[in-house]
């Protein structure tokens, strides 16, 4: 069911999701994206550049974060703008992996244009990993 702009209020949660990442997830994403930087799958290389371990691709985290909005909107073409700032890495432990949490809330309404801004809170281990994460969704 497509959301109705008139039914929305600023601050309302429209979607929540959690995404489990493993090292296998990172290797699969590397293959799909062509980004084979070894900091995404080799602890020794990640540590050699000052990281505490392997980290998820930023674009993978960004893509996961918008998925609940796409699901809520009912059509990916309704997402007309999506922007984030990368604020912290998502470290993916070799044994336990990582879990990225997403909460999507109505941030602003543009009734004349039929557009809603969805503000995303994206966290890993309780810390925000994407800042100013916002998607504009056309509900007209």
Residue pairs with C-beta under 8 A, 6 or more apart in sequence:
1 74
2 73
2 74
2 75
2 139
3 14
3 72
3 73
3 74
3 116
3 137
3 139
4 139
5 109
5 111
5 114
5 116
5 139
5 140
6 111
8 14
8 106
8 109
8 116
9 106
10 106
10 107
10 108
10 109
11 105
11 106
12 105
12 106
13 103
13 104
13 105
14 69
14 72
14 104
14 105
14 106
14 118
15 68
15 69
15 71
15 72
15 102
15 103
15 104
16 68
16 101
16 102
16 103
16 104
17 67
17 68
17 71
17 101
17 102
18 99
18 100
18 101
18 102
19 64
19 67
19 99
19 100
19 102
20 97
20 98
20 99
21 56
21 60
21 90
21 92
21 97
21 98
21 99
21 100
22 92
22 97
23 41
23 54
23 92
23 94
23 97
25 56
25 60
25 92
25 97
26 40
26 41
26 54
26 56
26 57
26 60
26 92
27 41
29 35
29 40
29 56
29 57
29 60
30 36
30 37
30 40
30 41
30 57
33 57
33 59
33 60
35 57
35 59
38 45
38 46
39 45
39 46
39 49
39 51
39 54
39 55
40 54
40 55
40 56
40 57
41 54
42 54
43 53
43 54
43 94
46 52
46 53
46 54
46 55
47 53
51 89
51 91
52 91
53 91
53 92
53 93
54 91
54 92
54 94
55 89
55 90
55 91
55 92
56 89
56 90
56 91
56 92
56 98
56 100
58 86
58 89
61 86
61 90
61 100
61 122
61 129
61 130
62 84
62 86
62 130
64 100
64 102
65 84
65 100
65 102
65 120
65 122
65 130
65 133
66 79
66 82
66 120
66 135
67 102
68 102
68 104
69 79
69 82
69 104
69 118
69 120
69 135
69 137
70 76
70 78
70 79
72 104
72 118
73 79
73 137
73 139
78 137
78 138
78 139
79 135
79 136
79 137
80 115
80 136
80 137
80 138
81 134
81 135
81 136
82 134
82 135
82 136
83 132
83 133
83 134
84 120
84 122
84 130
84 131
84 132
84 133
84 134
85 130
85 131
85 132
85 133
86 129
86 130
86 131
87 128
87 129
87 130
87 131
88 124
88 127
88 128
88 129
89 129
90 98
90 100
90 124
90 129
91 98
91 124
92 98
98 124
98 125
99 124
100 122
100 123
100 124
100 129
101 122
101 123
101 124
102 120
102 121
102 122
103 120
103 121
104 118
104 119
104 120
104 135
105 118
105 119
105 120
105 121
106 116
106 117
106 118
106 119
107 117
107 118
107 119
107 134
108 116
108 117
109 115
109 116
109 117
110 116
110 117
113 138
113 140
114 138
114 139
114 140
115 136
115 137
115 138
115 139
115 140
116 136
116 137
116 139
117 134
117 135
117 136
117 137
118 134
118 135
118 136
118 137
119 133
119 134
120 130
120 133
120 134
120 135
121 128
121 133
122 128
122 129
122 130
122 133
123 129
